[in-house]
Amino acid sequence: MRVNEYDFDEQLIMSAGHATSADVRSVLLASIPGALNVHQAGLENDRRGIDWWVEMTNAKHLAVDAKVREADWAASHPDEDDLALETWSVIEKGVIGWTRDANKRCDYVLWLWTETGRYCLVPFPMLCAVFCTHWQRWKSKYKVSKQCTHRGGTEYHSECVFVPRREVWGKIYETYSGCIDRQKAGG
């Protein structure tokens, strides 16, 4: 298995650079009913996985984790339209990935591919519940990638699994559609 290597601070700067894109604002304003305004989160929130705050008409704010990528792999490989879902954040310390972290302060996750403008907006609590149930099976079934990140003279490894979008949405539907027969069948 090939391990991709990254510098944490460079990735954070790159993420912030992508996050300033008007595309993220446009998608969130158009996709979330009652959204009044969208503000980029501060650096401390960004380090905790909140990239954007969506100000709502009811005076509440929704937290959004944005996964912005320039290249859209699925544009040239339509059979590989998948989402990178993190299984482990720091393998060496047994820190679970963001997708499995039920304590993560996040309302939505937005994947946006700027090359094509394609996006996927998923309610995080539903995604987290479904992923916690299926991640091990998905890990044995789909492509897995490890990443080595360098930070402050040390390095750590994280891991993600690439799950087809239709599979993710299908499991969300099965879990939250209220179809008793499907839930008993174990999907």
ZIZIWO-V942153 format. One line per field, one symbol per residue. phi: phi as a letter, one per 40 degrees, with the letter a starting at -180 (. if undefined). psi: psi as a letter, one per 40 degrees, with the letter a starting at -180 (. if undefined). burial: + if it has 16 or more other C-alpha atoms within 10 Angstrom, else -. A space follows every 10 residues. Layout:
phi->???
psi->???
burial->???
//
This chain:
phi->.cbcbacdcc cccccccccc ccccdccccc cbdgccabbc ccdccdccgb cbbbcbccgc bbcbcbbcbc cbdccbbdcb cbbcbccbcb ddbgcccdcb cccccacbbb cbbcdbgcaa bbccdcdccc cdcbdccccc bbcbbbbbbc afgbbabbab bcbddccccc cccdcbcgcc dccccgf
psi->hhhihihddd ddddddddee hddddddddd ehhehdihhh iidddddeeh dihhhideei hihhhhghid igdedegdef gihhhhdhdg ddefhiidde geehghdihh hhhddeeiih hhhddddddd dddeddddde dihihihhhh hfeiiiiiii ihhhdddddd dddddeeegd ddddee.
burial->-----+-+-- ----++-++- --+++-+++- ----+--+-+ +---++--++ ++++++---- ++++++++-- -+-------- ++++++++++ -----+++++ +---++++++ ++++----+- ++-+++++++ +---+--++- ---+++++++ -----+++++ ++++---+-- ++-++----- -------
//
